[in-house]
Amino acid sequence: MKRDMELVRKLLLFFDEKPGTEHVEVPGIEGYDELTLKYHLVLLYDAGYIRCEPVRSSSSDRVIYVLPFDLTWDGHEFLDRIRNLHIWNEVMANMKQRGFTSASVEFIKRLADSAIRKRLGLE
């Protein structure tokens, strides 16, 4: 399954805006099925962006799915870079213009930082 950065952003926004710290097994993000959502929640957990209770396989230590409840510090930090829709759209357009269909999180962070500096007149 491919990582979908649009969904990553939507999930980070969901947990940032969610009141309380109770877990949400499968957030209701329109246009995405349960399997895709659970896969991306595990990715966000692995990246250290969301706090979760991992549910592991009984025959191995593999994380099957997670019960997420809120963002970590790093999750908030990444979201703050891509929260603004204008910045996000600029980052995605910049990537597409250069022929990229996907990129690392670190690269997206750099593009977002550059777009933010431009909007603030610092570049």
C-alpha positions in Angstrom: 0.0 0.0 0.0 1.3 3.5 -0.9 1.6 6.2 1.7 -0.9 9.0 1.0 0.4 12.3 2.3 -3.0 14.0 1.8 -4.4 11.4 4.2 -1.5 11.8 6.6 -2.3 15.6 6.8 -6.1 14.9 7.3 -5.4 12.4 10.1 -3.0 14.9 11.8 -5.7 17.6 11.6 -8.3 15.2 12.9 -6.3 14.4 16.0 -5.3 18.0 16.5 -9.0 19.1 16.4 -10.4 16.2 18.4 -11.6 17.1 21.9 -10.4 14.9 24.7 -7.9 12.1 24.8 -10.1 9.1 24.2 -9.0 6.7 21.5 -10.7 6.7 18.1 -10.3 3.2 16.5 -11.0 4.4 12.9 -11.4 8.1 12.3 -14.2 9.0 9.9 -12.2 10.5 7.0 -14.4 10.7 4.0 -13.1 8.9 0.9 -10.9 6.4 2.7 -11.7 2.8 3.6 -10.9 1.3 7.0 -7.9 -0.7 5.8 -6.3 2.4 4.4 -7.0 4.4 7.5 -5.6 1.8 9.8 -2.5 1.4 7.6 -1.8 5.1 7.8 -2.4 5.2 11.5 0.3 2.6 12.0 2.6 4.6 9.8 2.0 7.7 11.9 2.6 5.7 15.1 5.8 4.3 13.6 6.9 7.8 12.7 6.2 9.0 16.3 3.5 11.5 15.3 0.6 10.0 17.2 0.2 8.4 20.6 -1.4 5.0 20.4 -2.0 1.7 22.1 -0.6 -0.8 19.6 -2.5 -4.0 19.0 0.0 -6.8 18.3 -0.2 -10.2 16.7 -0.5 -13.0 19.2 2.1 -15.1 17.2 4.7 -12.3 16.8 5.4 -8.8 18.0 4.1 -7.2 14.8 1.7 -4.3 15.2 -1.5 -5.2 13.4 -3.3 -1.9 14.1 -3.3 0.9 16.7 -5.8 2.7 18.9 -4.8 6.3 18.5 -5.7 9.0 20.9 -3.7 12.2 20.2 -0.7 13.8 18.6 2.9 13.7 20.0 5.1 16.8 20.1 6.6 15.8 16.7 3.1 15.3 15.3 2.2 18.8 16.3 5.5 20.1 14.9 4.9 18.5 11.5 1.3 19.6 11.4 2.2 23.2 12.2 4.4 23.2 9.0 1.6 21.8 6.8 -1.6 23.0 8.6 -2.1 26.1 6.4 -3.9 25.0 3.2 -2.1 27.5 1.1 1.2 26.3 2.3 0.2 22.7 1.8 -1.1 23.3 -1.8 2.1 25.2 -2.6 4.2 22.3 -1.4 2.2 19.8 -3.4 2.2 22.0 -6.5 6.0 22.5 -6.1 6.5 18.7 -6.0 4.2 18.0 -9.0 5.8 20.8 -11.0 9.1 19.1 -10.6 7.7 15.6 -11.5 7.5 14.2 -8.0 4.4 12.1 -7.1 5.7 11.4 -3.6 8.5 12.6 -1.3 10.0 12.0 2.1 8.6 13.7 5.1 11.9 15.5 5.6 11.7 16.9 2.0 8.1 18.0 2.6 9.2 19.7 5.8 11.9 21.6 3.9 9.5 22.7 1.2 6.9 23.8 3.8 9.6 25.7 5.7 10.6 27.5 2.5 7.0 28.3 1.6 6.4 29.7 5.1 9.6 31.8 4.9 8.5 33.2 1.5 5.1 34.1 2.9 6.7 35.9 5.9 9.0 37.8 3.6 12.1 36.1 5.1 13.4 34.6 1.8 
